[in-house]
Amino acid sequence: MAGITTSSTLSAQFRAYFSKDLLSYPVQLTVLDQFARKAPIPRNGGNKSISMFRWNAPSVADVQSLSEGTIAASSTSNQLALTAITKPLAQYGHRVTVTDIMKATELFNSVSQAVKVSGQNLALWADSVLRNVAVGSNLTASNGSIGSAQEGAGTLDNSDTLIETYGRTASCTQSYTGLNSETTNCIVDAATLLDLMTKLKRNRTPEADGGGYVFVTDARVARDLMRDSDWLNASNYGNAGKPFYKGEVGSIYGIRVIVQTNSFVSLGSATAADRAIYATSGGGGTAAAKDIIASFALGAEAWGVPQLSGGNPFSPKVDILDQPDKSHPHNQNIVVATTAYFAGLRLNPNYYIVHRSKTAHTL
């Protein structure tokens, strides 16, 4: 056969070169656990729930005038009170199953990736549980329904009442429906953070372990704050020898701003209960029915996480089951599994504020 031989003529000999340099994939930035009061639970202690306690706050109401030489009646004594915060623990698990043929013939190490992703997925779930408890939203036991209704149909455990604020607190109607219809004063500014800090101070909220108060928010809300003239980048303050928080990007009026990517987002509507339903279909912008983003202004002991001895749901232990047994004699599957037994608790709703806003960011 006459003609010029080209790479197209003999195309059967060519194949794609597989580069073993794997590309990265997006990982959520989860930060809520660093502000949680952690309560270790010993193993084999007969505990399937956890109770944490707080005393009643100081008050002048029971301070009495005394008369010289006269013993005050016992009825005038200050009666101590103790509030219990109790939650049952729940078990969650994640697994990846890889066949023996896959393991024997693969180009990439799927078991190694299974170990990595199993821990990441369960840690993200734990962060979502804690986030939803803080915001007052239900979170189902499994399979990704991550905010479907108000917790307890709006009646929170321990008779908790959340402090909820909206938009620019001095100008926006302080309700979910008011924020939805607001198009001008619906994004966060420095004055709003100053108001939130003042509220925490008035509530006698203890400062976070790293000092001061923090504002945990979505990257889009942080972007709006960064445009404020009072913004101070984290790289521009020395922090007085204190370590930076994970996700810390800057501060306003001394409130340290922490960025998370696993934010609770709801769809603006005229129904207040919709603030507890997770939905991200509205997108950025300030018009009605756009995304409404929940942020948290807090100090110490706002929420807590029990940890069964030897386990950390935010950095869970991963088990690799790769040996034959009587139920699996041919050892055809390798199972990578991780488990957590925990719950999220609102320790003191007066020690944090759920602030909801829209964002000027539209990309």
C-alpha angles and dihedrals in degrees: 000000000000124000146076118302111230136173087262091055092056097031093139091077095059126088136170115270110237110218111209091207099108120213122236124252128210115272122194118247103229118185110157097095092065089066095046123107102236119216116191116218115204118230120250092020097123093248123145096156136033132226124195122185142210131189124233115271122259116270138178092219095097099042106116135198111243130212119218111264093001118116111224117237115260088234088073092060119119107252113221118230130198125196118206122207107199131181132169115235119243129204121229129180143184129195141181121198121204123183124233091240090054091050092048097048107030125120093208129045103257095175091056090051091046090056090051098045095042091058092044094050095049092046089052090050091051090051089050092051091052092044092051093047089053093049094043098245130135120247119192124229098256151343101061107290091141104175120001106154145349113297109260090000088290097314105107125206120264088025088280119179116197123220105231126183133177140216117315097357095212095052111022123083103256099237137084092247091047091052091049093057094040114098103169109039097034101103128076123261136176093267090058092055089049089053091050092049090049091052091051090049091050089051088053090238111181114240121257117267091258091053132268126021129304136216112210110198150149121279089246093056090045087053090057091050092049089063090060116102090229093060117121119194116229089236089061099059125067095218090218094261093307117130120250117249119245105270095016111153106163147311144252121203088348094304107130112226116219121192122216128175097203092073125160107247126182133183117254112247144148091256116088094205089063089076087079095052114092111230132147102180097106098073127205126313137081102266123111116282092025123133114295111204124207117218130179127227108192152147129202127323096018092133139000142209126206116218122201108227111277094013135096116183090202091055102022128191113252121214122204114203106195105142130095121247138170093280092046106030098160094049092222096155134052113205124202110193140170130187137192132190110196150104139212120244132196099222098182121357089196089066096065140037127215105218120189126196145152123239135232088219111107106172 
